Each structure stands twice: as structure tokens, then as C-alpha cells.
Amino acid sequence: MSVDEFDPEIERLFARTPTMADAPLFIAGVEAKLASGSRVRTLALTLAGLIGGALAVNETMHVSLNFGSGEAPVAGRALGQGIQAASVGTQDAIQSLLNQTGMGDLSLGSMGGIQLFWIAAGALIALAAAGVMKLSQEA
């Protein structure tokens, strides 16, 4: 057989895929393995997220940042004053926005820092959940 006859013969043989007798069984087995791996992966990621979230909340509750204390270094005191000034500026901007929308009697100053933290955390979680829902609908 010459080269000119061999190449087209090989191409013809590989162009036709033979059907196997157990093809539906094989496909069902592969799909079952993919589905079970997905469940294990989902469980592992959920468990890791819960453990990580619990550790993050625990560490957040026990953090003590005393930038404004007298024994703090000069850079720490300056950072503390900068954070406080930014907080007051942000609060004033939000209060003026609330006054413009007619909700001026809502006072953010009466809330402690931890309440504002949980409000922001809840908003971020809701935003992340909305993003996950959007991604799951696209896939």
C-alpha cells in the first residue's frame, strides 16, 4: 500500500466511531460519578466555609485596636485619629443623604460599631448571595 492510499484509509477509519454495546451504561456510570463528586465537593466547601466563618467571627469579636490610647506609638495614634475622622465624615455624608431622602430622624450615631459592622456584613452577604444566584442561573 502506498502512502497516497494509506493516509485516506486511516482518515476514513478514524472518522467513524464504532458504537459500543454498553455505551448507555457507561454514560450513566460517568454521570453518577460526576454527581457524587459534586456532592462531596459541595459538602467539603460548605464545611470549610463554616469553619472559616466561625474563626473569622471569633477573631473579630476578640480584636482590640487601641490606636487612640496614650501608650500607642505616634503612627498608631495618627492612624486612629484618621480612622475616627473618616468615620465621622462618612457618618455626616450618610446623615445628609438621609436628610435629603426624608429619613433624617434615623440616627446612625446611636448605633455602636458592632451594629454597623453586622449591618455591613449582612449587606455584603446578601450581595454575595445575589451574585451566586446570578452565576448559577447563567451556568
A tleap script that builds the chain and sets N, CA, C and O, in Angstrom:
source leaprc.protein.ff14SB
mol = sequence {
  NMET SER VAL ASP GLU PHE ASP PRO GLU ILE
  GLU ARG LEU PHE ALA ARG THR PRO THR MET
  ALA ASP ALA PRO LEU PHE ILE ALA GLY VAL
  GLU ALA LYS LEU ALA SER GLY SER ARG VAL
  ARG THR LEU ALA LEU THR LEU ALA GLY LEU
  ILE GLY GLY ALA LEU ALA VAL ASN GLU THR
  MET HIE VAL SER LEU ASN PHE GLY SER GLY
  GLU ALA PRO VAL ALA GLY ARG ALA LEU GLY
  GLN GLY ILE GLN ALA ALA SER VAL GLY THR
  GLN ASP ALA ILE GLN SER LEU LEU ASN GLN
  THR GLY MET GLY ASP LEU SER LEU GLY SER
  MET GLY GLY ILE GLN LEU PHE TRP ILE ALA
  ALA GLY ALA LEU ILE ALA LEU ALA ALA ALA
  GLY VAL MET LYS LEU SER GLN GLU CALA
}
set mol.1.N position { 0.845 -1.162 0.000 }
set mol.1.CA position { 0.000 0.000 0.000 }
set mol.1.C position { 0.898 1.236 0.000 }
set mol.1.O position { 1.837 1.338 0.791 }
set mol.2.N position { 0.604 2.141 -0.871 }
set mol.2.CA position { 1.413 3.349 -0.984 }
set mol.2.C position { 0.942 4.391 0.042 }
set mol.2.O position { -0.112 4.255 0.662 }
set mol.3.N position { 1.761 5.426 0.191 }
set mol.3.CA position { 1.448 6.498 1.137 }
set mol.3.C position { 0.165 7.197 0.736 }
set mol.3.O position { -0.619 7.589 1.600 }
set mol.4.N position { -0.066 7.361 -0.560 }
set mol.4.CA position { -1.269 8.051 -1.029 }
set mol.4.C position { -2.536 7.262 -0.702 }
set mol.4.O position { -3.601 7.855 -0.532 }
set mol.5.N position { -2.436 5.947 -0.613 }
set mol.5.CA position { -3.601 5.139 -0.276 }
set mol.5.C position { -3.757 4.975 1.238 }
set mol.5.O position { -4.876 4.832 1.731 }
set mol.6.N position { -2.659 4.993 1.968 }
set mol.6.CA position { -2.667 4.726 3.411 }
set mol.6.C position { -3.321 5.861 4.206 }
set mol.6.O position { -4.156 5.604 5.074 }
set mol.7.N position { -2.955 7.098 3.920 }
set mol.7.CA position { -3.486 8.247 4.669 }
set mol.7.C position { -5.001 8.361 4.550 }
set mol.7.O position { -5.669 8.521 5.572 }
set mol.8.N position { -5.570 8.286 3.356 }
set mol.8.CA position { -7.042 8.372 3.284 }
set mol.8.C position { -7.732 7.200 3.991 }
set mol.8.O position { -8.807 7.369 4.567 }
set mol.9.N position { -7.116 6.014 3.949 }
set mol.9.CA position { -7.710 4.858 4.629 }
set mol.9.C position { -7.732 5.079 6.143 }
set mol.9.O position { -8.740 4.787 6.787 }
set mol.10.N position { -6.651 5.583 6.719 }
set mol.10.CA position { -6.590 5.872 8.158 }
set mol.10.C position { -7.610 6.947 8.516 }
set mol.10.O position { -8.306 6.826 9.524 }
set mol.11.N position { -7.707 7.987 7.710 }
set mol.11.CA position { -8.674 9.052 7.975 }
set mol.11.C position { -10.095 8.509 7.961 }
set mol.11.O position { -10.910 8.899 8.797 }
set mol.12.N position { -10.403 7.623 7.033 }
set mol.12.CA position { -11.738 7.035 6.971 }
set mol.12.C position { -12.020 6.167 8.200 }
set mol.12.O position { -13.133 6.190 8.725 }
set mol.13.N position { -11.039 5.413 8.659 }
set mol.13.CA position { -11.235 4.558 9.819 }
set mol.13.C position { -11.474 5.365 11.098 }
set mol.13.O position { -12.317 5.008 11.921 }
set mol.14.N position { -10.727 6.447 11.248 }
set mol.14.CA position { -10.885 7.271 12.452 }
set mol.14.C position { -12.059 8.227 12.369 }
set mol.14.O position { -12.475 8.760 13.398 }
set mol.15.N position { -12.604 8.463 11.206 }
set mol.15.CA position { -13.751 9.346 11.052 }
set mol.15.C position { -15.022 8.672 11.568 }
set mol.15.O position { -15.950 9.354 12.004 }
set mol.16.N position { -15.071 7.338 11.523 }
set mol.16.CA position { -16.243 6.599 12.002 }
set mol.16.C position { -15.944 6.075 13.405 }
set mol.16.O position { -15.012 5.296 13.601 }
set mol.17.N position { -16.736 6.507 14.366 }
set mol.17.CA position { -16.543 5.982 15.706 }
set mol.17.C position { -17.453 4.778 15.886 }
set mol.17.O position { -18.655 4.856 15.632 }
set mol.18.N position { -16.886 3.679 16.320 }
set mol.18.CA position { -17.728 2.491 16.497 }
set mol.18.C position { -18.637 2.659 17.715 }
set mol.18.O position { -18.231 3.226 18.729 }
set mol.19.N position { -19.851 2.168 17.605 }
set mol.19.CA position { -20.771 2.222 18.737 }
set mol.19.C position { -20.539 0.996 19.603 }
set mol.19.O position { -20.438 -0.127 19.109 }
set mol.20.N position { -20.457 1.232 20.879 }
set mol.20.CA position { -20.231 0.147 21.821 }
set mol.20.C position { -21.577 -0.338 22.349 }
set mol.20.O position { -22.539 0.425 22.429 }
set mol.21.N position { -21.628 -1.583 22.696 }
set mol.21.CA position { -22.890 -2.170 23.163 }
set mol.21.C position { -23.293 -1.613 24.524 }
set mol.21.O position { -24.486 -1.512 24.812 }
set mol.22.N position { -22.333 -1.251 25.363 }
set mol.22.CA position { -22.647 -0.763 26.703 }
set mol.22.C position { -22.493 0.760 26.824 }
set mol.22.O position { -22.228 1.262 27.917 }
set mol.23.N position { -22.652 1.493 25.734 }
set mol.23.CA position { -22.487 2.954 25.757 }
set mol.23.C position { -23.463 3.638 26.715 }
set mol.23.O position { -23.028 4.501 27.478 }
set mol.24.N position { -24.754 3.304 26.721 }
set mol.24.CA position { -25.660 3.973 27.675 }
set mol.24.C position { -25.292 3.681 29.132 }
set mol.24.O position { -25.408 4.562 29.984 }
set mol.25.N position { -24.855 2.465 29.424 }
set mol.25.CA position { -24.452 2.111 30.781 }
set mol.25.C position { -23.201 2.892 31.192 }
set mol.25.O position { -23.098 3.359 32.327 }
set mol.26.N position { -22.252 3.031 30.258 }
set mol.26.CA position { -21.034 3.788 30.524 }
set mol.26.C position { -21.356 5.253 30.804 }
set mol.26.O position { -20.809 5.847 31.733 }
set mol.27.N position { -22.244 5.833 30.002 }
set mol.27.CA position { -22.621 7.247 30.188 }
set mol.27.C position { -23.301 7.433 31.540 }
set mol.27.O position { -23.032 8.413 32.236 }
set mol.28.N position { -24.175 6.511 31.919 }
set mol.28.CA position { -24.855 6.611 33.208 }
set mol.28.C position { -23.851 6.505 34.365 }
set mol.28.O position { -23.982 7.207 35.369 }
set mol.29.N position { -22.853 5.630 34.223 }
set mol.29.CA position { -21.835 5.495 35.262 }
set mol.29.C position { -21.000 6.754 35.426 }
set mol.29.O position { -20.707 7.169 36.547 }
set mol.30.N position { -20.620 7.357 34.317 }
set mol.30.CA position { -19.831 8.595 34.367 }
set mol.30.C position { -20.646 9.719 34.993 }
set mol.30.O position { -20.128 10.470 35.819 }
set mol.31.N position { -21.914 9.845 34.610 }
set mol.31.CA position { -22.761 10.898 35.186 }
set mol.31.C position { -22.954 10.687 36.683 }
set mol.31.O position { -22.987 11.655 37.443 }
set mol.32.N position { -23.083 9.432 37.117 }
set mol.32.CA position { -23.243 9.154 38.552 }
set mol.32.C position { -21.985 9.533 39.321 }
set mol.32.O position { -22.071 10.088 40.417 }
set mol.33.N position { -20.810 9.238 38.752 }
set mol.33.CA position { -19.555 9.603 39.413 }
set mol.33.C position { -19.396 11.115 39.494 }
set mol.33.O position { -18.938 11.639 40.510 }
set mol.34.N position { -19.773 11.816 38.432 }
set mol.34.CA position { -19.687 13.274 38.452 }
set mol.34.C position { -20.639 13.864 39.484 }
set mol.34.O position { -20.281 14.815 40.178 }
set mol.35.N position { -21.831 13.322 39.593 }
set mol.35.CA position { -22.807 13.842 40.554 }
set mol.35.C position { -22.356 13.578 41.986 }
set mol.35.O position { -22.495 14.453 42.840 }
set mol.36.N position { -21.822 12.402 42.267 }
set mol.36.CA position { -21.393 12.103 43.634 }
set mol.36.C position { -20.171 12.935 44.010 }
set mol.36.O position { -20.055 13.358 45.160 }
set mol.37.N position { -19.270 13.176 43.085 }
set mol.37.CA position { -18.113 14.030 43.362 }
set mol.37.C position { -18.536 15.453 43.650 }
set mol.37.O position { -17.911 16.143 44.456 }
set mol.38.N position { -19.596 15.895 42.994 }
set mol.38.CA position { -20.091 17.245 43.210 }
set mol.38.C position { -20.668 17.380 44.614 }
set mol.38.O position { -20.479 18.406 45.268 }
set mol.39.N position { -21.371 16.351 45.080 }
set mol.39.CA position { -21.933 16.393 46.429 }
set mol.39.C position { -20.835 16.445 47.483 }
set mol.39.O position { -20.926 17.211 48.442 }
set mol.40.N position { -19.810 15.641 47.308 }
set mol.40.CA position { -18.704 15.617 48.277 }
set mol.40.C position { -17.973 16.958 48.260 }
set mol.40.O position { -17.629 17.496 49.313 }
set mol.41.N position { -17.741 17.489 47.071 }
set mol.41.CA position { -17.058 18.773 46.952 }
set mol.41.C position { -17.887 19.883 47.587 }
set mol.41.O position { -17.344 20.735 48.289 }
set mol.42.N position { -19.196 19.881 47.349 }
set mol.42.CA position { -20.075 20.889 47.937 }
set mol.42.C position { -20.069 20.790 49.454 }
set mol.42.O position { -20.007 21.808 50.142 }
set mol.43.N position { -20.133 19.580 49.977 }
set mol.43.CA position { -20.099 19.381 51.423 }
set mol.43.C position { -18.776 19.860 52.021 }
set mol.43.O position { -18.762 20.515 53.063 }
set mol.44.N position { -17.665 19.530 51.357 }
set mol.44.CA position { -16.351 19.942 51.858 }
set mol.44.C position { -16.202 21.462 51.842 }
set mol.44.O position { -15.698 22.048 52.800 }
set mol.45.N position { -16.637 22.098 50.759 }
set mol.45.CA position { -16.530 23.557 50.686 }
set mol.45.C position { -17.441 24.238 51.701 }
set mol.45.O position { -17.059 25.245 52.299 }
set mol.46.N position { -18.634 23.701 51.900 }
set mol.46.CA position { -19.541 24.273 52.895 }
set mol.46.C position { -18.966 24.147 54.299 }
set mol.46.O position { -19.015 25.090 55.089 }
set mol.47.N position { -18.426 22.982 54.599 }
set mol.47.CA position { -17.825 22.771 55.912 }
set mol.47.C position { -16.630 23.702 56.130 }
set mol.47.O position { -16.482 24.282 57.206 }
set mol.48.N position { -15.784 23.843 55.117 }
set mol.48.CA position { -14.632 24.743 55.228 }
set mol.48.C position { -15.090 26.191 55.401 }
set mol.48.O position { -14.494 26.944 56.172 }
set mol.49.N position { -16.142 26.581 54.687 }
set mol.49.CA position { -16.670 27.938 54.827 }
set mol.49.C position { -17.230 28.204 56.206 }
set mol.49.O position { -17.025 29.279 56.769 }
set mol.50.N position { -17.941 27.226 56.755 }
set mol.50.CA position { -18.490 27.394 58.100 }
set mol.50.C position { -17.389 27.499 59.151 }
set mol.50.O position { -17.455 28.338 60.049 }
set mol.51.N position { -16.389 26.649 59.033 }
set mol.51.CA position { -15.277 26.701 59.996 }
set mol.51.C position { -14.526 28.028 59.859 }
set mol.51.O position { -14.207 28.671 60.860 }
set mol.52.N position { -14.248 28.433 58.625 }
set mol.52.CA position { -13.554 29.699 58.406 }
set mol.52.C position { -14.367 30.892 58.882 }
set mol.52.O position { -13.821 31.829 59.463 }
set mol.53.N position { -15.672 30.858 58.636 }
set mol.53.CA position { -16.539 31.941 59.095 }
set mol.53.C position { -16.592 32.022 60.605 }
set mol.53.O position { -16.562 33.111 61.180 }
set mol.54.N position { -16.674 30.852 61.257 }
set mol.54.CA position { -16.698 30.841 62.724 }
set mol.54.C position { -15.387 31.392 63.289 }
set mol.54.O position { -15.399 32.159 64.252 }
set mol.55.N position { -14.271 31.007 62.697 }
set mol.55.CA position { -12.980 31.534 63.157 }
set mol.55.C position { -12.887 33.039 62.928 }
set mol.55.O position { -12.380 33.768 63.780 }
set mol.56.N position { -13.379 33.508 61.772 }
set mol.56.CA position { -13.322 34.942 61.478 }
set mol.56.C position { -14.168 35.739 62.462 }
set mol.56.O position { -13.738 36.783 62.952 }
set mol.57.N position { -15.376 35.245 62.752 }
set mol.57.CA position { -16.234 35.947 63.711 }
set mol.57.C position { -15.605 35.924 65.097 }
set mol.57.O position { -15.641 36.929 65.808 }
set mol.58.N position { -15.033 34.801 65.488 }
set mol.58.CA position { -14.382 34.697 66.793 }
set mol.58.C position { -13.230 35.688 66.900 }
set mol.58.O position { -13.105 36.384 67.908 }
set mol.59.N position { -12.399 35.758 65.885 }
set mol.59.CA position { -11.270 36.688 65.917 }
set mol.59.C position { -11.736 38.137 65.860 }
set mol.59.O position { -11.119 39.005 66.478 }
set mol.60.N position { -12.817 38.415 65.128 }
set mol.60.CA position { -13.333 39.773 65.039 }
set mol.60.C position { -13.856 40.240 66.391 }
set mol.60.O position { -13.690 41.403 66.759 }
set mol.61.N position { -14.479 39.345 67.115 }
set mol.61.CA position { -15.028 39.712 68.415 }
set mol.61.C position { -13.936 39.960 69.453 }
set mol.61.O position { -14.155 40.709 70.405 }
set mol.62.N position { -12.783 39.357 69.289 }
set mol.62.CA position { -11.715 39.486 70.287 }
set mol.62.C position { -10.620 40.476 69.883 }
set mol.62.O position { -9.592 40.561 70.555 }
set mol.63.N position { -10.825 41.223 68.802 }
set mol.63.CA position { -9.823 42.188 68.363 }
set mol.63.C position { -9.919 43.436 69.227 }
set mol.63.O position { -11.014 43.904 69.539 }
set mol.64.N position { -8.787 43.962 69.604 }
set mol.64.CA position { -8.750 45.174 70.411 }
set mol.64.C position { -7.762 46.140 69.769 }
set mol.64.O position { -6.549 46.008 69.934 }
set mol.65.N position { -8.294 47.104 69.040 }
set mol.65.CA position { -7.443 48.095 68.383 }
set mol.65.C position { -7.502 49.383 69.196 }
set mol.65.O position { -8.479 50.126 69.104 }
set mol.66.N position { -6.499 49.649 69.967 }
set mol.66.CA position { -6.431 50.864 70.770 }
set mol.66.C position { -5.444 51.839 70.148 }
set mol.66.O position { -4.355 52.073 70.672 }
set mol.67.N position { -5.857 52.405 69.006 }
set mol.67.CA position { -4.970 53.351 68.337 }
set mol.67.C position { -4.948 54.702 69.048 }
set mol.67.O position { -3.977 55.450 68.924 }
set mol.68.N position { -5.990 55.015 69.778 }
set mol.68.CA position { -6.074 56.329 70.394 }
set mol.68.C position { -5.530 56.389 71.811 }
set mol.68.O position { -5.538 57.461 72.417 }
set mol.69.N position { -5.058 55.277 72.362 }
set mol.69.CA position { -4.582 55.297 73.741 }
set mol.69.C position { -3.248 56.027 73.841 }
set mol.69.O position { -2.531 56.186 72.854 }
set mol.70.N position { -2.935 56.465 75.053 }
set mol.70.CA position { -1.729 57.265 75.274 }
set mol.70.C position { -0.444 56.497 75.063 }
set mol.70.O position { 0.559 57.089 74.665 }
set mol.71.N position { -0.437 55.177 75.320 }
set mol.71.CA position { 0.814 54.420 75.170 }
set mol.71.C position { 1.028 53.912 73.748 }
set mol.71.O position { 2.046 53.276 73.473 }
set mol.72.N position { 0.105 54.177 72.852 }
set mol.72.CA position { 0.275 53.747 71.467 }
set mol.72.C position { 1.367 54.583 70.800 }
set mol.72.O position { 1.581 55.730 71.192 }
set mol.73.N position { 2.057 54.039 69.808 }
set mol.73.CA position { 3.054 54.838 69.100 }
set mol.73.C position { 2.406 55.993 68.343 }
set mol.73.O position { 1.197 56.008 68.112 }
set mol.74.N position { 3.231 56.948 67.967 }
set mol.74.CA position { 2.726 58.148 67.293 }
set mol.74.C position { 1.991 57.779 66.010 }
set mol.74.O position { 0.930 58.332 65.722 }
set mol.75.N position { 2.548 56.845 65.234 }
set mol.75.CA position { 1.891 56.440 63.994 }
set mol.75.C position { 0.547 55.787 64.284 }
set mol.75.O position { -0.406 55.979 63.529 }
set mol.76.N position { 0.456 55.025 65.358 }
set mol.76.CA position { -0.805 54.392 65.735 }
set mol.76.C position { -1.847 55.412 66.138 }
set mol.76.O position { -3.016 55.293 65.771 }
set mol.77.N position { -1.423 56.423 66.898 }
set mol.77.CA position { -2.369 57.475 67.278 }
set mol.77.C position { -2.839 58.253 66.064 }
set mol.77.O position { -4.017 58.590 65.951 }
set mol.78.N position { -1.910 58.541 65.152 }
set mol.78.CA position { -2.293 59.263 63.934 }
set mol.78.C position { -3.262 58.427 63.100 }
set mol.78.O position { -4.224 58.958 62.545 }
set mol.79.N position { -3.012 57.132 63.012 }
set mol.79.CA position { -3.912 56.243 62.280 }
set mol.79.C position { -5.276 56.198 62.949 }
set mol.79.O position { -6.300 56.226 62.265 }
set mol.80.N position { -5.306 56.130 64.263 }
set mol.80.CA position { -6.568 56.126 64.995 }
set mol.80.C position { -7.357 57.397 64.766 }
set mol.80.O position { -8.574 57.356 64.582 }
set mol.81.N position { -6.656 58.545 64.776 }
set mol.81.CA position { -7.340 59.812 64.523 }
set mol.81.C position { -7.847 59.881 63.088 }
set mol.81.O position { -8.926 60.417 62.834 }
set mol.82.N position { -7.071 59.340 62.147 }
set mol.82.CA position { -7.506 59.326 60.744 }
set mol.82.C position { -8.734 58.458 60.547 }
set mol.82.O position { -9.655 58.827 59.818 }
set mol.83.N position { -8.746 57.298 61.204 }
set mol.83.CA position { -9.912 56.405 61.111 }
set mol.83.C position { -11.132 57.073 61.726 }
set mol.83.O position { -12.234 56.988 61.184 }
set mol.84.N position { -10.933 57.736 62.855 }
set mol.84.CA position { -12.050 58.416 63.509 }
set mol.84.C position { -12.578 59.556 62.635 }
set mol.84.O position { -13.791 59.738 62.521 }
set mol.85.N position { -11.677 60.321 62.018 }
set mol.85.CA position { -12.104 61.418 61.148 }
set mol.85.C position { -12.848 60.888 59.930 }
set mol.85.O position { -13.856 61.463 59.519 }
set mol.86.N position { -12.356 59.793 59.349 }
set mol.86.CA position { -13.035 59.202 58.194 }
set mol.86.C position { -14.411 58.678 58.590 }
set mol.86.O position { -15.366 58.795 57.822 }
set mol.87.N position { -14.515 58.097 59.788 }
set mol.87.CA position { -15.796 57.598 60.274 }
set mol.87.C position { -16.796 58.731 60.465 }
set mol.87.O position { -17.960 58.613 60.084 }
set mol.88.N position { -16.333 59.832 61.059 }
set mol.88.CA position { -17.212 60.981 61.272 }
set mol.88.C position { -17.628 61.579 59.933 }
set mol.88.O position { -18.789 61.946 59.753 }
set mol.89.N position { -16.688 61.680 58.990 }
set mol.89.CA position { -17.007 62.207 57.661 }
set mol.89.C position { -18.013 61.337 56.936 }
set mol.89.O position { -18.938 61.847 56.304 }
set mol.90.N position { -17.839 60.027 57.024 }
set mol.90.CA position { -18.777 59.098 56.385 }
set mol.90.C position { -20.146 59.196 57.032 }
set mol.90.O position { -21.168 59.184 56.346 }
set mol.91.N position { -20.165 59.295 58.356 }
set mol.91.CA position { -21.442 59.403 59.067 }
set mol.91.C position { -22.148 60.698 58.682 }
set mol.91.O position { -23.364 60.699 58.491 }
set mol.92.N position { -21.410 61.802 58.565 }
set mol.92.CA position { -22.019 63.065 58.171 }
set mol.92.C position { -22.574 62.985 56.750 }
set mol.92.O position { -23.655 63.507 56.477 }
set mol.93.N position { -21.838 62.332 55.840 }
set mol.93.CA position { -22.312 62.192 54.461 }
set mol.93.C position { -23.583 61.348 54.397 }
set mol.93.O position { -24.516 61.676 53.663 }
set mol.94.N position { -23.616 60.278 55.156 }
set mol.94.CA position { -24.806 59.416 55.168 }
set mol.94.C position { -25.981 60.154 55.795 }
set mol.94.O position { -27.114 60.042 55.329 }
set mol.95.N position { -25.703 60.910 56.855 }
set mol.95.CA position { -26.783 61.656 57.508 }
set mol.95.C position { -27.356 62.716 56.571 }
set mol.95.O position { -28.571 62.916 56.543 }
set mol.96.N position { -26.507 63.395 55.804 }
set mol.96.CA position { -27.028 64.389 54.864 }
set mol.96.C position { -27.831 63.714 53.751 }
set mol.96.O position { -28.827 64.268 53.285 }
set mol.97.N position { -27.409 62.533 53.324 }
set mol.97.CA position { -28.170 61.785 52.315 }
set mol.97.C position { -29.526 61.369 52.879 }
set mol.97.O position { -30.540 61.438 52.184 }
set mol.98.N position { -29.542 60.939 54.136 }
set mol.98.CA position { -30.812 60.572 54.771 }
set mol.98.C position { -31.720 61.784 54.923 }
set mol.98.O position { -32.935 61.668 54.758 }
set mol.99.N position { -31.152 62.944 55.234 }
set mol.99.CA position { -31.953 64.163 55.349 }
set mol.99.C position { -32.575 64.525 54.007 }
set mol.99.O position { -33.717 64.980 53.952 }
set mol.100.N position { -31.827 64.327 52.924 }
set mol.100.CA position { -32.352 64.640 51.597 }
set mol.100.C position { -33.480 63.699 51.196 }
set mol.100.O position { -34.400 64.099 50.483 }
set mol.101.N position { -33.415 62.454 51.650 }
set mol.101.CA position { -34.456 61.486 51.296 }
set mol.101.C position { -35.620 61.498 52.270 }
set mol.101.O position { -36.580 60.750 52.085 }
set mol.102.N position { -35.559 62.331 53.307 }
set mol.102.CA position { -36.662 62.439 54.243 }
set mol.102.C position { -36.562 61.483 55.421 }
set mol.102.O position { -37.519 61.355 56.185 }
set mol.103.N position { -35.456 60.825 55.585 }
set mol.103.CA position { -35.286 59.917 56.722 }
set mol.103.C position { -34.263 60.487 57.690 }
set mol.103.O position { -33.401 59.763 58.187 }
set mol.104.N position { -34.355 61.772 57.955 }
set mol.104.CA position { -33.376 62.444 58.787 }
set mol.104.C position { -33.422 62.059 60.248 }
set mol.104.O position { -32.434 62.225 60.964 }
set mol.105.N position { -34.566 61.542 60.709 }
set mol.105.CA position { -34.655 61.177 62.118 }
set mol.105.C position { -33.946 59.865 62.433 }
set mol.105.O position { -33.800 59.511 63.603 }
set mol.106.N position { -33.504 59.140 61.409 }
set mol.106.CA position { -32.729 57.919 61.624 }
set mol.106.C position { -31.310 58.321 61.989 }
set mol.106.O position { -30.602 58.917 61.178 }
set mol.107.N position { -30.900 58.002 63.186 }
set mol.107.CA position { -29.595 58.421 63.676 }
set mol.107.C position { -28.636 57.245 63.698 }
set mol.107.O position { -28.849 56.275 64.426 }
set mol.108.N position { -27.593 57.331 62.908 }
set mol.108.CA position { -26.591 56.281 62.902 }
set mol.108.C position { -25.640 56.397 64.085 }
set mol.108.O position { -24.966 55.427 64.433 }
set mol.109.N position { -25.578 57.557 64.699 }
set mol.109.CA position { -24.682 57.757 65.832 }
set mol.109.C position { -25.113 56.990 67.073 }
set mol.109.O position { -24.296 56.704 67.949 }
set mol.110.N position { -26.408 56.657 67.147 }
set mol.110.CA position { -26.871 55.919 68.314 }
set mol.110.C position { -26.471 54.448 68.255 }
set mol.110.O position { -26.494 53.752 69.270 }
set mol.111.N position { -26.108 53.981 67.076 }
set mol.111.CA position { -25.676 52.591 66.937 }
set mol.111.C position { -24.201 52.477 67.301 }
set mol.111.O position { -23.397 53.369 67.030 }
set mol.112.N position { -23.881 51.359 67.916 }
set mol.112.CA position { -22.482 51.110 68.215 }
set mol.112.C position { -21.765 50.590 66.981 }
set mol.112.O position { -22.385 50.318 65.953 }
set mol.113.N position { -20.475 50.459 67.096 }
set mol.113.CA position { -19.678 49.984 65.971 }
set mol.113.C position { -20.009 48.563 65.562 }
set mol.113.O position { -19.958 48.224 64.380 }
set mol.114.N position { -20.351 47.725 66.546 }
set mol.114.CA position { -20.623 46.333 66.228 }
set mol.114.C position { -21.932 46.207 65.456 }
set mol.114.O position { -22.045 45.346 64.583 }
set mol.115.N position { -22.937 47.056 65.760 }
set mol.115.CA position { -24.185 47.016 64.998 }
set mol.115.C position { -23.955 47.421 63.547 }
set mol.115.O position { -24.481 46.799 62.625 }
set mol.116.N position { -23.156 48.477 63.359 }
set mol.116.CA position { -22.841 48.886 61.987 }
set mol.116.C position { -22.047 47.812 61.258 }
set mol.116.O position { -22.230 47.607 60.059 }
set mol.117.N position { -21.161 47.124 61.982 }
set mol.117.CA position { -20.409 46.019 61.384 }
set mol.117.C position { -21.347 44.932 60.896 }
set mol.117.O position { -21.198 44.444 59.776 }
set mol.118.N position { -22.328 44.541 61.734 }
set mol.118.CA position { -23.235 43.464 61.355 }
set mol.118.C position { -24.168 43.897 60.225 }
set mol.118.O position { -24.543 43.077 59.387 }
set mol.119.N position { -24.542 45.169 60.195 }
set mol.119.CA position { -25.362 45.662 59.085 }
set mol.119.C position { -24.570 45.567 57.784 }
set mol.119.O position { -25.084 45.097 56.769 }
set mol.120.N position { -23.321 46.012 57.820 }
set mol.120.CA position { -22.475 45.940 56.623 }
set mol.120.C position { -22.208 44.494 56.225 }
set mol.120.O position { -22.219 44.160 55.040 }
set mol.121.N position { -21.969 43.637 57.214 }
set mol.121.CA position { -21.727 42.220 56.919 }
set mol.121.C position { -22.962 41.584 56.301 }
set mol.121.O position { -22.844 40.811 55.350 }
set mol.122.N position { -24.131 41.888 56.817 }
set mol.122.CA position { -25.373 41.358 56.246 }
set mol.122.C position { -25.588 41.829 54.819 }
set mol.122.O position { -26.025 41.062 53.962 }
set mol.123.N position { -25.275 43.107 54.565 }
set mol.123.CA position { -25.417 43.628 53.204 }
set mol.123.C position { -24.447 42.934 52.252 }
set mol.123.O position { -24.812 42.617 51.120 }
set mol.124.N position { -23.218 42.698 52.701 }
set mol.124.CA position { -22.249 42.008 51.852 }
set mol.124.C position { -22.646 40.555 51.599 }
set mol.124.O position { -22.459 40.042 50.496 }
set mol.125.N position { -23.190 39.898 52.610 }
set mol.125.CA position { -23.648 38.517 52.432 }
set mol.125.C position { -24.810 38.469 51.451 }
set mol.125.O position { -24.864 37.587 50.594 }
set mol.126.N position { -25.742 39.414 51.572 }
set mol.126.CA position { -26.862 39.459 50.632 }
set mol.126.C position { -26.378 39.721 49.217 }
set mol.126.O position { -26.893 39.136 48.265 }
set mol.127.N position { -25.393 40.593 49.073 }
set mol.127.CA position { -24.829 40.877 47.750 }
set mol.127.C position { -24.122 39.658 47.180 }
set mol.127.O position { -24.245 39.371 45.989 }
set mol.128.N position { -23.390 38.943 48.010 }
set mol.128.CA position { -22.718 37.723 47.556 }
set mol.128.C position { -23.732 36.652 47.173 }
set mol.128.O position { -23.538 35.948 46.182 }
set mol.129.N position { -24.810 36.517 47.942 }
set mol.129.CA position { -25.844 35.533 47.612 }
set mol.129.C position { -26.515 35.875 46.286 }
set mol.129.O position { -26.811 34.987 45.486 }
set mol.130.N position { -26.752 37.162 46.056 }
set mol.130.CA position { -27.339 37.569 44.777 }
set mol.130.C position { -26.390 37.262 43.617 }
set mol.130.O position { -26.830 36.844 42.546 }
set mol.131.N position { -25.101 37.468 43.829 }
set mol.131.CA position { -24.123 37.142 42.791 }
set mol.131.C position { -24.063 35.660 42.503 }
set mol.131.O position { -23.955 35.252 41.347 }
set mol.132.N position { -24.132 34.839 43.560 }
set mol.132.CA position { -24.119 33.386 43.372 }
set mol.132.C position { -25.365 32.941 42.619 }
set mol.132.O position { -25.284 32.083 41.740 }
set mol.133.N position { -26.513 33.514 42.954 }
set mol.133.CA position { -27.742 33.168 42.241 }
set mol.133.C position { -27.652 33.548 40.774 }
set mol.133.O position { -28.093 32.797 39.904 }
set mol.134.N position { -27.088 34.700 40.499 }
set mol.134.CA position { -26.925 35.142 39.098 }
set mol.134.C position { -25.999 34.198 38.346 }
set mol.134.O position { -26.285 33.816 37.211 }
set mol.135.N position { -24.890 33.819 38.976 }
set mol.135.CA position { -23.953 32.890 38.321 }
set mol.135.C position { -24.571 31.517 38.115 }
set mol.135.O position { -24.334 30.884 37.087 }
set mol.136.N position { -25.359 31.045 39.075 }
set mol.136.CA position { -25.954 29.734 38.933 }
set mol.136.C position { -27.019 29.717 37.842 }
set mol.136.O position { -27.243 28.688 37.205 }
set mol.137.N position { -27.667 30.843 37.629 }
set mol.137.CA position { -28.670 30.910 36.548 }
set mol.137.C position { -28.008 30.969 35.177 }
set mol.137.O position { -28.585 30.504 34.194 }
set mol.138.N position { -26.807 31.533 35.098 }
set mol.138.CA position { -26.093 31.614 33.823 }
set mol.138.C position { -25.509 30.292 33.416 }
set mol.138.O position { -25.393 30.010 32.224 }
set mol.139.N position { -25.132 29.459 34.389 }
set mol.139.CA position { -24.462 28.193 34.080 }
set mol.139.C position { -25.408 27.122 33.647 }
set mol.139.O position { -24.983 26.004 33.354 }
savepdb mol mol.pdb
quit
